[in-house]
Amino acid sequence: MPIMDFLTESHTAMLRHEVKLYAEIFVNAQGERQYISLESNNIALFVSYFDNTAYNSFFFSCYPLQDITRIKEFGYFYDAPSSYSIEVNGGRETDKSRELIQMRMISKNPNKQIQSFYRTFQRNLKNISGLQKHTQKKYYYLPTEKIIIPANPHSQNTRDHWEDFCLSKIERVE
């Protein structure tokens, strides 16, 4: 589904469960990260990060981001925050293709609040008009004329901005 629709659908569940949404952007080739939160009144700005070559992923979380220095150093998914988070990959879109959006619970023992949000949001997504389940795979999709590509930057089926960014980093290191 288009990322704008995905984010719009998530908004009600986010408010109900007090969950926030963040994009992870790489600041430099050394892997320093910046976390940008979704402001409810500016979904279009958040969607624009998907076109940024430094965009890595986004995630839902109910973990308070007070110790941003530790998170920047180790990444968001180190010990404590992982129990409060859902990682989301994909969402890039061009005029010819749309990348699948894949959600993944990080922790084997997730926080009850994030677990409840995850269940609610999945239920809400399945109720979208026109949504169909793939006959052989375990995903849902909205029909489109575009080629659906996996939410995997290493896929051989696509050469999107993220891969170009990674390849340019490798070339600079050598």
C-alpha angles and dihedrals in degrees: 000000000000112000091235090059091045092053093044090052091049094052098081093048090046092055093044094051097034093241124152131208124225135183118216112219124182109231098194144356091270089070100253109159138212123202119210120189126217112248109209093229094052111050091142091061091050091050089054089067089070089070092053113104089219093058111119109171142308132237144193116231143169091191114115111243097219099126096053093157093063091045092050090050099047102021127252096280100064119120112301103028093050092070089057099045146081116202117218124196129187131024101137115136137188131181089268105033144033125204118226116249112228124190122200131184104227102202128059086216104041125188112264092238095056091041091054091048090050093053093045093048093048090050090050092049092052090056095060112123112253095015112145134194117233109245097226105022133057100248140097125223144176111238113256139164089233124099109255111223127192120262090244120112091205095058115129089215096071142041103193132161094276093058092047088053092051093046091050090052091052092049092051093051095053 
